[in-house]
Amino acid sequence: MARMPHHQATTTPDDRCPLCGRPLGTEHVDRHHLIPKTFKGRDQYPIHKICHRKIHSAFTERELLQTYHTWEALRGHADIAAFIVWVAKKPAGFYTRTYTANKKKGR
């Protein structure tokens, strides 16, 4: 997946979400920094809003920086892998609220 300049998030109908692999479509598309902005990350990648929310509901900014700063590492986490299996059956524009994991709430 090509990175985008930090100010741009234009997608084409053929683009795919780098997390779940589904077509991005044109609704509910966010941008994700693999290196969090908090830690000077600039590169942004188009991603489904629900996938983006899932990442940030599961991990702190520091965890994203230290461990989960690649798509492979994110997809390798058990909670994210289970989410990908679930969301794979949904249409590209699907969105629903994502809840913060209890594990993260306790930090």
C-alpha positions in Angstrom: 0.0 0.0 0.0 1.4 3.3 -1.0 1.9 6.0 1.7 0.3 9.4 1.2 1.6 12.8 1.9 0.5 13.8 5.4 -2.1 16.2 4.0 -3.8 13.9 1.4 -6.3 11.1 1.8 -7.7 10.7 -1.7 -8.6 7.1 -2.6 -9.6 5.3 -5.8 -12.3 2.6 -6.1 -9.6 0.0 -6.5 -7.7 0.9 -3.3 -7.8 -1.7 -0.5 -7.6 -1.3 3.2 -4.1 -2.2 4.4 -5.5 -3.8 7.6 -8.5 -5.9 6.5 -7.9 -6.1 2.7 -11.4 -5.1 1.7 -12.0 -2.4 -0.9 -11.9 1.1 0.7 -14.8 2.5 -1.2 -15.7 6.2 -0.6 -17.5 6.2 2.7 -16.0 6.1 6.2 -12.4 6.3 5.1 -9.8 7.6 7.6 -6.1 8.0 7.5 -3.7 6.1 9.9 -0.2 7.0 11.0 1.8 3.8 11.5 4.1 5.9 13.6 1.7 8.0 15.8 1.6 11.7 15.2 2.4 12.0 19.0 5.8 10.6 18.1 6.4 12.7 15.0 4.9 10.2 12.5 4.0 11.9 9.2 3.1 9.2 6.7 -0.6 8.5 6.5 -2.4 5.6 4.9 -6.1 5.4 3.9 -7.9 2.9 6.0 -11.6 2.1 6.8 -12.8 4.1 9.7 -13.9 1.0 11.6 -10.5 -0.6 11.1 -8.8 2.6 12.3 -11.0 2.8 15.3 -10.3 -0.8 16.2 -6.5 -0.2 16.1 -6.9 2.8 18.5 -9.3 1.0 20.8 -6.8 -1.9 21.2 -3.5 -0.1 21.6 -2.0 2.9 23.3 0.1 5.3 21.2 3.3 4.0 22.8 2.3 0.4 21.9 1.7 1.5 18.4 5.2 3.1 18.3 7.1 0.3 20.0 5.4 -2.9 18.7 2.5 -2.3 16.3 4.0 0.1 13.7 3.7 -2.2 10.7 0.6 -3.7 9.0 2.0 -7.2 9.6 2.4 -6.6 13.3 -1.1 -5.2 13.6 -2.7 -8.1 11.7 -0.6 -10.6 13.8 -2.3 -9.5 17.1 -5.0 -11.9 18.2 -7.7 -9.2 18.8 -7.0 -7.6 15.4 -7.0 -10.9 13.6 -10.4 -11.8 15.1 -11.7 -8.4 14.1 -10.5 -8.9 10.5 -12.3 -12.2 10.3 -15.5 -10.5 11.6 -15.3 -7.4 9.4 -14.4 -9.4 6.2 -18.1 -10.2 5.9 -19.1 -6.5 5.9 -19.5 -4.2 2.9 -16.8 -1.6 2.3 -18.8 1.3 3.7 -19.8 -0.5 6.9 -19.3 1.4 10.2 -20.4 0.8 13.7 -19.0 2.1 17.0 -15.9 0.3 18.3 -15.5 -0.1 22.0 -12.2 0.3 23.9 -10.8 -3.0 25.1 -10.9 -3.5 28.9 -7.2 -4.2 28.8 -6.5 -0.7 27.5 -8.9 1.0 29.9 -6.9 -0.3 32.8 -3.6 1.4 31.7 
